[in-house]
Amino acid sequence: MPDVRSICAIGLRGQMGLHGVLPWEGDRRAPFVDDVARFFDITRGHVLVAGRKTIEAIPEFARGDRTLFITDRTMEPRDVLARFPDRIVYVGGGPVAWGAYAPYIRHWDINRLPYDGDADRWFDPAWLLAGGQALEF
């Protein structure tokens, strides 16, 4: 049975995306650079399940030290997770993925960043309440 977790960053008001990217994409200030490094550190050695855009954005240096799996709206989360028994599986890659996998996520790692600008995607607190289902495969 996988240990399903999520890792994400949000802005001060729960902002998560703007025009298909992180709203703070390219910001070179320390909190933002540190968040990216933290993401790669935490997911190292584990499985990262995310949408195509997120997986394609993983730089070459980080591809060899984690298992990357592209998921999409047509895949049943339970079936995807069954591929990785006894592994730690991180769900990343935005509201669609978190909405689908929320019932299976046991641990949310949420980093709040000092961003307070525009967004068109937001963190949904209901995802936190959906989680923690026992996974029996």
Disulfide bonds with the S-S distance in Angstrom:
none
